[in-house]
Amino acid sequence: MTSSIAYRIRGGHPVCGEIKTLGAKNFATKAMVAALLSEQETALTNVPPIGDTDITREMLESVGVRVEVYDGTMTIDPSAMKSSHVPTPHSGSNRIPILLLGALLHHWSEVFVPVLGGCKIGTRGVDFHLSAIRAFGGIIEETDDGFVARRYGKLRGARIQLPYPSVGATETCLYLGVLAEGRTVITNAAMEPEIFELITMLRSMGAIIFTTPNREIRIDGVSALSGTNMPILGDRIEAASWACLACASDGDITVHGIRPDILGNFLSYYQLVGGGIELIGSDSIRFFRHGAIRPTMIETDVYPGFSTDWQQPFAVLLTQADGISVIHETVYEKRFGYLKALNKLGAKTQLTTHCLGSVPCRYLDQGHEHSAIITGPTPFHDADEITIPDLRAGLAYVIAAAIAEGETLVNGIPFLERGYGDIVPRLAAMNLQIEKVSLPSPERVTA
């Protein structure tokens, strides 16, 4: 009989203590790809021990890149790269392969990457990426197994007008532009903190990149980039989750390793609904409940708007608010699948295809259930088992189980551990009763 791994959580009491955020998944993996733009060694510090960095490392090593990790520092040496054919990683997949196309195409005239993996939270098409490669002079072929990119001669700078400020597409354009001949202009670019960290890293490698306040990035291509040393900033998605845990459980959590400036509008919404904050030095924030939790209306949006990855833990917090709250999701059209498990724990939520926001979004009249109505307060009770549907919902489920009276099993943790590391020891070091357990899986019956 095989077994699966789950978290057993006994909740129902305030969670108090201190916790340090790990390095941001959304920058660490992108920095690993950026290191391939040079032929010299790059060192990344504060690299998180998570599934996505493991998967990305496996892809890099599969083409001959030397990768070593010691005590949170990762050294990447692309000088021994021997192949441009990236096989499907045996430990799973993520969204990194499409980014490897742009980075590797500077080194090879033909590159292959496998079909993408990642969470099923909506249409996360690759059209923006493929159009960008074509604009730089590359040729794209889509196969059943993945994507083939070819070039004849050097890539040339291009003018890219992104239809939507996609983070991934902006990263692809940065990878392509820094070593392309001539000038590249990206308009309607993403401006997330992780994008600016990537730009800082590329500049430290010798790239010439200018940014403007109107979502425009200008790049003057250079002939070569050097290696660099780059720290991975703290994970703002994880930090916001610990904040929601503190307020929802009526606890008190000090989060270390996070810059307050990258939390942006989250801090305003957090205080609006009744959360309290205290800044401690330059990279620590104390989160607690400051009065009753109040309902609110939130629309997710690209930065500097309210991040789509903040809405799952914030939804758990809003189940404890006195009144009706609304979340209008404008980034991914299938982001609310996790609400079914919250309802199983006692939440009262419903979905609608209408745009319940200040303005209609791009999903208007498309039939997607992209607005959620949350009625509270609803005390959570234990459930025999809830199963994580995607990465970001995973930590929201941990928060939900932590505020539920009794014992809850949280299953499907490989999703969660793709983006968050050392969850059990870090939460147990506060005062949450959490342990990792093995669950027997039913044996397959054959005729």
TORTORFI-369215 format. One line per field, with one value per residue (C-alpha): x, y, z. Coordinates in nm, 3 decimals. Last residue first. Layout:
N
xx X_...
yy Y_...
zz Z_...
# end
This chain:
447
xx -1.021_-0.782_-0.834_-0.587_-0.482_-0.625_-0.359_-0.228_-0.158_0.188_0.209_0.369_0.298_0.124_0.021_0.078_0.274_0.561_0.841_0.571_0.510_0.874_0.920_0.609_0.643_1.007_0.973_0.696_0.647_0.662_0.588_0.224_0.153_0.339_0.105_-0.196_-0.356_-0.439_-0.575_-0.782_-0.804_-1.025_-1.151_-1.059_-0.825_-0.511_-0.697_-0.791_-0.433_-0.299_-0.564_-0.453_-0.097_-0.207_-0.429_-0.112_0.023_-0.292_-0.581_-0.492_-0.701_-0.910_-0.947_-1.152_-1.277_-1.245_-1.472_-1.439_-1.639_-1.822_-1.817_-1.900_-2.032_-1.790_-1.896_-1.648_-1.601_-1.424_-1.676_-1.592_-1.880_-1.705_-1.941_-1.671_-1.342_-1.127_-1.250_-1.561_-1.492_-1.533_-1.571_-1.824_-1.759_-2.030_-1.961_-2.060_-1.922_-2.053_-1.897_-2.010_-1.719_-1.769_-1.474_-1.638_-1.700_-1.324_-1.275_-1.504_-1.330_-1.008_-1.148_-1.148_-0.862_-1.013_-1.015_-0.667_-0.573_-0.903_-1.033_-1.309_-1.319_-1.632_-1.700_-2.032_-2.054_-1.865_-1.525_-1.401_-1.451_-1.252_-0.931_-0.968_-1.020_-0.699_-0.507_-0.641_-0.628_-0.259_-0.148_-0.370_-0.170_-0.358_-0.253_0.098_0.138_-0.109_-0.463_-0.685_-1.002_-1.100_-1.424_-1.430_-1.566_-1.442_-1.244_-1.299_-1.017_-0.647_-0.550_-0.177_0.120_0.474_0.694_1.068_1.299_1.409_1.374_1.054_0.745_0.426_0.109_-0.252_-0.525_-0.882_-1.016_-0.865_-0.535_-0.486_-0.612_-0.347_-0.068_-0.157_-0.136_0.243_0.397_0.723_0.786_0.768_1.087_1.059_1.321_1.141_0.769_0.649_0.326_0.053_-0.266_-0.636_-0.644_-0.756_-0.519_-0.203_-0.277_-0.346_-0.006_0.160_0.002_0.117_0.474_0.449_0.334_0.601_0.879_1.202_1.453_1.699_2.054_2.263_2.632_2.724_2.851_2.936_2.725_2.824_2.770_2.538_2.179_2.040_1.719_1.423_1.141_0.803_0.533_0.461_0.697_1.010_1.275_1.619_1.828_2.193_2.305_2.645_2.581_2.488_2.235_2.083_2.050_1.889_1.648_1.559_1.498_1.280_1.076_1.044_0.901_0.623_0.634_0.493_0.550_0.288_0.564_0.889_1.152_1.457_1.763_2.037_2.170_2.016_2.202_1.986_1.672_1.594_1.618_1.429_1.159_1.114_1.085_0.815_0.628_0.642_0.518_0.234_0.140_-0.137_-0.138_0.242_0.373_0.723_0.961_1.255_1.628_1.781_1.873_2.203_2.234_1.972_1.752_1.552_1.300_1.142_0.848_0.705_0.617_0.329_0.526_0.513_0.770_0.904_1.142_1.347_1.397_1.342_0.972_0.943_1.071_0.820_0.531_0.626_0.631_0.300_0.140_0.246_-0.098_-0.174_-0.540_-0.674_-0.575_-0.441_-0.108_0.224_0.351_0.475_0.541_0.910_1.187_1.387_1.653_1.813_2.080_2.235_2.385_2.150_1.858_1.924_1.781_1.473_1.374_1.454_1.161_0.917_1.069_1.021_0.645_0.663_0.735_0.756_1.036_1.149_1.223_1.101_1.413_1.578_1.751_2.012_2.300_2.654_2.660_3.001_3.039_2.694_2.826_2.551_2.634_2.345_2.373_2.116_2.364_2.530_2.389_2.584_2.474_2.690_2.504_2.517_2.179_2.006_2.173_1.966_1.643_1.716_1.792_1.455_1.275_1.464_1.394_1.025_1.012_1.135_1.454_1.453_1.767_1.888_2.203_2.255_2.608_2.683_2.966_3.068_2.924_2.651_2.285_2.246_2.241_1.913_1.744_1.847_1.733_1.389_1.370_1.464_1.237_0.887_0.995_1.084_1.353_1.222_1.026_1.139_0.893_0.824_0.559_0.185_-0.098_-0.424_-0.618_-0.861_-0.624_-0.493_-0.314_-0.215_-0.022_-0.035_0.194_0.065_0.103_0.134_0.000
yy -0.679_-0.444_-0.263_0.015_0.026_0.308_0.552_0.531_0.870_0.975_1.263_1.608_1.789_2.107_2.238_2.609_2.779_2.946_2.703_2.468_2.714_2.712_2.339_2.249_2.493_2.419_2.565_2.735_2.748_2.391_2.286_2.387_2.179_1.882_1.936_1.769_1.695_1.917_1.707_1.899_1.864_2.067_2.424_2.588_2.889_2.690_2.480_2.798_2.928_2.598_2.610_2.961_2.826_2.571_2.805_2.964_2.636_2.481_2.246_2.163_1.881_1.910_1.624_1.517_1.870_2.080_2.374_2.733_3.011_3.213_3.591_3.638_3.639_3.611_3.697_3.591_3.734_3.543_3.276_3.283_3.312_3.540_3.835_4.052_3.862_4.159_4.362_4.576_4.873_4.938_4.571_4.291_4.184_3.923_3.550_3.486_3.281_3.206_3.191_3.098_2.947_2.649_2.417_2.260_2.612_2.670_2.351_2.476_2.815_2.672_2.674_3.054_3.138_3.031_3.361_3.476_3.847_4.030_3.862_4.066_3.984_4.090_4.110_4.083_4.142_4.088_3.969_3.615_3.483_3.791_3.647_3.329_3.545_3.732_3.404_3.343_3.705_3.770_3.577_3.794_4.092_4.406_4.680_4.819_4.575_4.389_4.369_4.205_4.388_4.398_4.497_4.509_4.344_4.446_4.241_4.378_4.565_4.576_4.216_4.151_4.180_4.280_4.377_4.317_4.437_4.794_4.806_4.694_4.828_4.772_4.658_4.609_4.432_4.556_4.539_4.871_4.787_4.486_4.675_4.944_4.692_4.497_4.815_4.810_4.490_4.567_4.878_4.685_4.490_4.134_3.928_3.899_3.853_3.920_3.733_3.818_3.615_3.684_3.373_3.572_3.861_3.657_3.414_3.704_3.854_3.516_3.503_3.856_3.753_3.448_3.657_3.921_3.661_3.812_3.936_3.694_3.827_3.866_3.809_3.854_3.687_3.898_3.991_4.004_4.202_4.464_4.553_4.893_4.827_5.058_4.966_5.141_5.107_5.482_5.575_5.505_5.234_5.224_4.910_4.873_4.522_4.472_4.183_4.426_4.575_4.228_4.183_4.524_4.449_4.118_4.298_4.549_4.263_4.102_4.427_4.406_4.656_4.457_4.617_4.814_4.915_4.726_4.911_4.726_4.901_4.751_4.398_4.159_4.068_4.255_4.237_3.866_3.812_4.136_4.044_3.703_3.873_4.108_3.807_3.635_3.938_4.007_4.373_4.293_4.348_4.389_4.639_4.521_4.731_4.516_4.465_4.209_3.848_3.744_3.529_3.281_3.203_2.903_2.832_2.489_2.451_2.152_1.785_1.804_2.057_2.437_2.592_2.941_3.147_3.421_3.770_3.974_4.015_3.636_3.587_3.848_3.678_3.348_3.500_3.685_3.370_3.159_3.129_3.130_3.047_2.985_2.858_2.516_2.539_2.483_2.279_2.390_2.170_2.097_2.332_2.311_2.556_2.616_2.871_2.838_3.078_3.377_3.137_3.000_3.302_3.348_2.981_2.938_3.163_2.917_2.636_2.823_2.786_2.471_2.102_1.781_1.582_1.407_1.732_1.730_1.754_2.086_2.060_2.334_2.112_2.132_2.409_2.392_2.768_2.806_2.809_2.868_2.906_2.879_3.011_2.899_2.701_2.533_2.483_2.391_2.419_2.331_2.390_2.086_2.098_1.874_2.072_2.378_2.178_2.009_2.345_2.473_2.175_2.219_2.594_2.517_2.256_2.484_2.540_2.920_3.088_3.345_3.408_3.375_3.338_3.373_3.205_3.329_3.247_3.503_3.492_3.166_3.354_3.514_3.171_3.126_3.483_3.391_3.092_3.306_3.597_3.452_3.202_3.488_3.406_3.266_3.472_3.458_3.371_3.503_3.408_3.389_3.187_3.243_2.920_2.708_2.475_2.122_2.069_1.739_1.814_1.550_1.304_1.024_0.649_0.342_0.000
zz -1.250_-1.083_-0.754_-0.686_-0.324_-0.118_0.001_0.355_0.514_0.625_0.871_0.886_1.210_1.320_1.661_1.610_1.887_1.707_1.635_1.508_1.227_1.115_1.170_0.967_0.679_0.594_0.245_0.052_-0.326_-0.454_-0.098_-0.128_-0.437_-0.285_0.016_-0.141_0.194_0.490_0.776_1.028_1.406_1.636_1.619_1.292_1.304_1.215_0.958_0.770_0.786_0.651_0.380_0.280_0.260_0.003_-0.199_-0.335_-0.474_-0.622_-0.539_-0.173_-0.034_0.281_0.529_0.826_0.873_1.187_1.257_1.140_1.300_1.035_1.061_0.792_0.436_0.144_-0.211_-0.478_-0.828_-1.107_-1.197_-1.567_-1.813_-2.059_-2.013_-1.850_-1.807_-1.919_-1.622_-1.572_-1.341_-0.969_-0.894_-0.881_-1.240_-1.283_-1.326_-0.967_-0.681_-0.334_0.008_0.357_0.547_0.777_0.719_0.413_0.285_0.304_0.104_-0.172_-0.174_-0.322_-0.677_-0.668_-0.905_-1.234_-1.429_-1.341_-1.315_-1.257_-0.940_-0.774_-0.402_-0.213_0.160_0.345_0.719_1.044_0.924_1.007_0.655_0.547_0.696_0.490_0.181_0.268_0.256_-0.097_-0.218_-0.170_-0.480_-0.701_-0.579_-0.475_-0.718_-0.756_-0.920_-1.142_-1.016_-0.758_-0.666_-0.301_-0.123_0.256_0.568_0.915_1.166_1.516_1.690_1.605_1.526_1.505_1.268_1.373_1.081_1.028_0.750_0.818_1.194_1.360_1.185_1.383_1.209_1.313_1.122_1.138_0.783_0.673_0.842_0.617_0.314_0.370_0.439_0.124_-0.081_-0.085_0.053_-0.132_0.078_0.407_0.328_0.460_0.642_0.974_1.043_1.397_1.470_1.722_1.734_1.691_1.468_1.160_1.239_1.288_1.005_0.768_0.850_0.801_0.455_0.371_0.452_0.224_-0.069_-0.001_-0.018_0.109_-0.150_-0.309_-0.275_-0.591_-0.661_-1.027_-1.344_-1.646_-1.947_-2.314_-2.636_-2.491_-2.584_-2.498_-2.307_-2.255_-2.015_-2.025_-1.761_-1.751_-1.465_-1.677_-1.661_-1.825_-1.876_-1.976_-1.881_-1.716_-1.477_-1.199_-1.440_-1.489_-1.112_-1.067_-1.354_-1.188_-0.858_-1.045_-1.191_-0.846_-0.709_-0.972_-1.260_-1.552_-1.891_-2.083_-2.324_-2.381_-2.589_-2.716_-2.856_-3.071_-3.104_-2.853_-2.533_-2.279_-2.493_-2.492_-2.116_-2.052_-2.305_-2.139_-1.799_-1.929_-2.069_-1.730_-1.539_-1.780_-1.820_-2.074_-2.451_-2.432_-2.686_-2.777_-2.986_-3.089_-3.050_-3.283_-3.211_-3.360_-3.672_-3.783_-3.486_-3.374_-3.096_-3.046_-2.808_-2.624_-2.658_-2.906_-3.107_-3.137_-3.370_-3.310_-3.522_-3.359_-3.497_-3.180_-3.270_-3.305_-2.951_-2.827_-3.004_-2.839_-2.491_-2.534_-2.678_-2.381_-2.230_-1.859_-1.898_-1.552_-1.210_-1.306_-1.126_-1.298_-1.589_-1.929_-2.230_-2.271_-2.391_-2.715_-2.830_-3.170_-3.265_-2.921_-2.668_-2.705_-2.749_-2.400_-2.218_-2.436_-2.438_-2.069_-1.984_-2.145_-1.938_-1.605_-1.564_-1.349_-1.391_-1.196_-1.034_-1.354_-1.533_-1.894_-2.105_-2.198_-2.536_-2.575_-2.464_-2.333_-2.076_-1.906_-1.872_-1.714_-1.356_-1.098_-0.731_-0.485_-0.131_0.129_0.337_0.041_-0.305_-0.617_-0.979_-1.280_-1.608_-1.835_-2.007_-1.749_-1.470_-1.555_-1.569_-1.235_-1.078_-1.197_-1.041_-0.712_-0.713_-0.766_-0.492_-0.218_-0.019_-0.066_-0.206_0.047_-0.161_-0.536_-0.671_-1.044_-1.234_-1.577_-1.920_-1.870_-1.974_-1.781_-1.450_-1.561_-1.543_-1.179_-1.110_-1.245_-1.008_-0.708_-0.800_-0.785_-0.521_-0.288_-0.033_0.293_0.540_0.899_1.177_1.524_1.778_1.827_1.675_1.862_1.932_1.731_1.552_1.558_1.228_1.068_0.750_0.479_0.302_0.084_0.122_-0.097_0.000
# end
